[in-house]
């Protein structure tokens, strides 16, 4: 990818992160990127997989998650800090994206004991299966694997599974539609001298499930997360602690 484009998108993301409580427009972000508004929107989508507006919304909710889990700031104050004028709107958006209300997320210390799949969409009988492969030597796991309608782990997954680590996975009885396979995990890179845990991610798709399809292959390459990846909004089990336990046991 063109380094000039990457630097432009990085400048826009820094502007987002530095102004989560402010009203930012596409014009503001395009100026930060030093691109025309039309060109900026296209390259931002190409680099991150999301529109600038959706990426900004995800950053705001990710910051709200952090504040709820690590501070005692009220839900109302947090909603204003991340750019919402209405607590009701914030709570509805948070609940829809994270899967838990703001107060519930705080009570659970930022972790979900369980994840529910979409119940409103009947399964088709099809299975999405594949291999989770590492992009470079690393010790990773457990791995959350979920099916989502967009390139972001947000809202209720169509189907999901948590597997011990890289290797095979299978998602059964997938609903009809087009889905992205997204993964999230923690691990250590072999080349890291300090062996610090870091988040890993992977994405493939869209996977198209139509009538008559019984199985679809979708391999996913796991790699360390970087600044162009949208945040994981869905509340997940404590994969970090599970990775620590896995490392200690090995």
N, C-alpha and C positions, 0 to 999 in steps of 0.2 A: 504494500500500500504506500502511496506517495507520502513521504515524510512531511511535506508542507500541509497536506490534508490532515494528517494525524495531529500535527501541532495546532492547527486551526480548531479542530474539534476539542482538543485538550484545553485550549484557552476558553472555549465556550463552557466546558464542564466545570472548570475552575470558577468561572463567573457564576454559574448556577450554585455551586457549593458555598461560595462566599456571600450569596444573597438569597438564601432560602426563604427568608421572611419578607422579601420585597416582591413587588409586582414586576416581573421580567417579561418582556415581549420578545418576539422573534427578531425584531429590529435590534434590540439590545444585544441579543446573543450573536447575531450576524456581525454586528460591529466589533464585538469581542474577538470573533473569529477572523475578522477582516476579510469577509466574503460578502457578496451580494446575498440578499435574503433568499432568493430562489436557489442559488447555488449552495448556500449553507444548509438549507433544509435537506437537499438531496444528499450531500456528502455526509451529513450527520447521521441520516438514516442508514447509509451504506456502512459507516464505521461502527455504529452501535447497535443497529437492528431496530431502533425505535425512533420515533419522531422527537424533535427537541422538547416539545411540550410534555410528551409522555415520560421522557427521561427525567425532566425536571420534577414532575409529579412524583416519580418513583424515589428520587433523591429526598424529597420533602418527607415522604412517608418513612423512608429508611432512617432519617434523622429523628423523626418522632418515635420510632421503635427504640432507638438508642437512648433517647431521653427518658422514655417510660421505664426502660429496664435498668437504668443506672442512676436516676435522680428521683427526687420527691416533688419535682415541679408538677403543678396541677395540670390536668388534661386541658383545661381551658387555656392556660398560659402556653403550653406546648403547641396547641393548635395555632395560636397567634405567632409563635416563634418560627413556625414552618410555613407561614404564609396564608393561613386560612382566616377569614373574617368571621366565619360561623362555626361554633363548636359542633353543632349538629351535622353540618356538611362534612367537617373533618372526621367525626366519629363514624359516619356512614361510609365515607371513602376508605378510612382505615380498616373498618370491619370487613368491607368487601374485598380489599386487597390482601390483608394479612390473615383473614379467617377468624379473627378474634377481636372483640371490642377493645378499645384502648385500656379500659380499666381491667378487663380480663387478662390482657397481655401483661400488664404490670403485675398482677397477682401471680401469674405463672412465671415471672422473672424472665420473660422473653422466650420461653420455650413452649412448644406444643406437645403435650403427652401423646396425642394421636392426631392423625390427619384424615379427614373424611373425603372420599371421592364424590364427584357430582352424582346426585341421585336422580335428578330430573331427566337425564339423558339415558335412555335404555342402551344396553350394550348390543353390539352387532354380532358377537361371537368371534370376531377377529382378534388375533393376538399380534402385538408389536413386540418383536424380540430383536436382540442384537448383542454385540460385545462392547463393553466399556474398556477402552484402551488408553494407556498413558501416552502423552506426547513426549515425555522424557522420563528417565528413571526417577521413581518416587515411591514413597510408602503412603498409600491413600486408603481411607475407608473409615467407617461405612459410607456408602454413597446413596443419596436420595435420587431417585429417578422418577420424573413426573411428566405427564402429558398436559400441555397447555395450548390454548388457542393462539397465543402470541409469543414473541421471543423474550418473555420475562416470566419468572416464577411468581405469579400474582394471582390471587383468587383461588378457588377450589380447583384442584387438578381433575382432569377427566378420569385418569387412573394414575396410581403411583405405587412404588415399591421401594423399600430400603434394602440394598444388598450389602454383603460384608465388605466388598471391595471391587476392584477392577475384575472383569470377567463377564460371564453371560448374565443377561437380565431378560425378563419377560413381563409384559403387561397384558393381561387377559381381558376378553370381553370389552374391547374398546368401542366407544360410540362411533357412529358414522360422523365423518367430517375431516377437516385438515388440522393436524396437530404437530406441535413442536415437542421433541424430547429434550428436556432440560435436566441437568444433573447438578448436584451440589455436594461437596464433601470437604474434609480437611485432611491435610497430610504434610509430609516433609519431602523436600526435594533432595535427591542424592548429592547434588552439587553444593547445597547450603551447608556451610561449616557449622552453623549454630543449631541446625536441626529444629528450627522454630516452626511451629504449626502455621500453615497458611491455607487460605481457602482455595479450592479447586472447582472448576466449572466445566461444563461441556454442553453442546447444543447441536442438534441436527434436525432437519425438517425443511419444509413441512412434509409430514407423512399423511398420505391421502387414504382414508378408509371409506370404501364404497361398498354397496351391496354386492355380495358374492365374493368379497375378499376374505380369505380365511387367515392369512398371515402376512405381515410386512416386516422386512428386515431393515433395521436402523441402527447401525453402529455409531458409537459416540466416542470422540476423543477427549479425554480429560486433560486439562492444563491448568496451571495457576491462574487465578483471576487477575485481571488488570483494570486500569481505570476507565476503559471504554465499555466494560461490562455493566449492564443495568444491575442495580442491587436486587438481592433476593427479598421479596416482600412477604411471601407466605411464611407464617410461623412454622418452624420445623422442630423436630426433636433435637436434643443436644448432641449434634454430630461431632462437635469439637471434643467434648468429654469422652465420647465413644472412641474417637481417634486416639486420644491420650491413653485410654485403657488398652486399646489394641496395641499401641506402641510399647507399653510397659509389659504386656504379656508376650511380646515376640522376642 
